[in-house]
Amino acid sequence: MNDISTDGLRAVVFDMDGLLLDSERIAYAIGRQVSLDLGIPWTHEVAMQMIGLNSREHETLLKGAFGEDYPLEAHRAEFGKRYEAVIAAGTIPLKPGVTELFDALDAAGLPRAVATSTRRSRALPKLDAVGLLARVQVVVAGDEVARGKPAPDIFLAAAERLGQAPAHCLALEDSNAGVRAARDAGMHVVMVPDLLAPAEDIRDGGILVVDSLLDIATRFTRQ
């Protein structure tokens, strides 16, 4: 897919962090500071590998990188406390183009879902705080599927709850893991990179890559 058209599309499925919300940088900074404060190992490379994955995959990744004795629960508890405070404060900004794209989808009559690796109890408040929860018809969270991204489970679940075949859905993602998941679910996929550049298989696989959601909104309004 080298362009975006509403022809044949019946729904749009969004990732959340790094795509709708400019939250990855906030999570990165908090995770790094918690590690420093608690004297827990941390590297930029591992932090980047965590993007797009759910908490189960985080555990596997962290223990694989730093050993089975990595104090996961201590880090998770302190990170959660600091991150929840940011959510409650309503200070996580929207990414550029979110409002314009949602308005364009409303005009096109296209329903939307959020398919996020974040657990449901955290995802809903994050969406609500920025006024997006009321503007999506479906939310599928990372703790509601057996396998996280890059497995296709969460996108298949989103399509099912929307009542649409995956082939009739457009998936928008910022992470390589998310793009792979949506692609393998059989959806049309567009990548809007945030902290991660497209991986080689994404670049070579014909996936359309754009600079921001505003670019996608503009293409919809031209239809």
Secondary structure, DSSP 8 states (H G I E B T S, - for coil): --S---TT--EEEE--BTTTB--HHHHHHHHHHHHHHHT----HHHHHHTTT--HHHHHHHHHHHH-TT--HHHHHHHHHHHHHHHHHHT---B-TTHHHHHHHHHHHT--EEEEESS-HHHHHHHHHHTT-GGG-SEEEEGGGSSS-TTSSHHHHHHHHHHT--GGGEEEEESSHHHHHHHHHTT-EEEE--SSS---HHHHTTT-EE-S-HHHHHHHHHT-
